[in-house]
Amino acid sequence: MELSIIQIGNSKGFRLSKTLIEKYNIKDKIELILEKGYMILKPISKPRKDWETAFKEMNENGDDQLLFNDVFENENLEEWN
């Protein structure tokens, strides 16, 4: 894909189409990776963003219970001593 370089104040840059932004889920920032003569643009994702808030809300709603026991009935814990 060929992009034109444009003047942005005292700097230069390029624009990404809305289609590319949506397809690659680009939000506010991207990571620029310089590698062997190439520039790679990588979307920055934060998959665990807001987990703390979600866990707090789950606790307040009583939704943070175990789905199954953490120790199985036939588990022999003595061999780990």
N, C-alpha and C positions, 0 to 999 in steps of 0.2 A: 504494500500500500504506500502510495506516495503522498506526503503531506507538505504543504507550503509552510515556510518559516515566516512568522509575522513579527512586527515590532510591537513590544509591550513595554511602554515607558522607555527606560534605558536598556532594557533587556530584549531578548528575542525568545519566541516560543512557538508552539503549534497548537492547533485545536483538534480535539477528538470528537468524532460525531456522536450524537445521542445514541445511535445504534450500538457503537462500540462500548460506550459508557454503561449502557444497560446490560449488554451481553456479558461483559466481564465484571459486572457488579462493582464498578468504581464509584467510591463515595467522595470523601474530601481529600484523600492523599493517595499517592502511589509511591512505590519504591523504585528507584532508578538503580539498576545493576549494570556496571561497566565490566564487560567480560570479553577478552580476546578480540578487540576491535568492534564489538557490538554494544549497543545500548539496549537494555531490556527494561521495559516498563512492567511492573508487577503490582496488581491491586493489593492494598494493605487490608487484610481482613482481621477482625477481632472476634473470633467465634465465641469467646467466653465473655464478651462485653455484657454488662448488666446482670451477670449470673448472681452476684451478691444480692442485688435487689430481688431477683426472682426467688432465691433461696429464703430470704427473709420473709417474703410474702407467703411462700409455701409453709413455712413454720407457723406463721400467724394463722393460716387457714387449717393447720393440722394435716397438711398433705405431705409431710416429710417423714412418713413412716416406712419401715422396711417392707419390701414386697414379699420377702421370704426370710427365713431364719438365717443368720450369718454362720451358724454352726450346724452341720448336718448330724442327724441322730447316729449314723454309723461311722462318724469320723473319729479316728483314733489320734487324740492329741498327745498321748504319752510318747509316741515315737519322735516328737519334736523337742523333747526335754533333754 
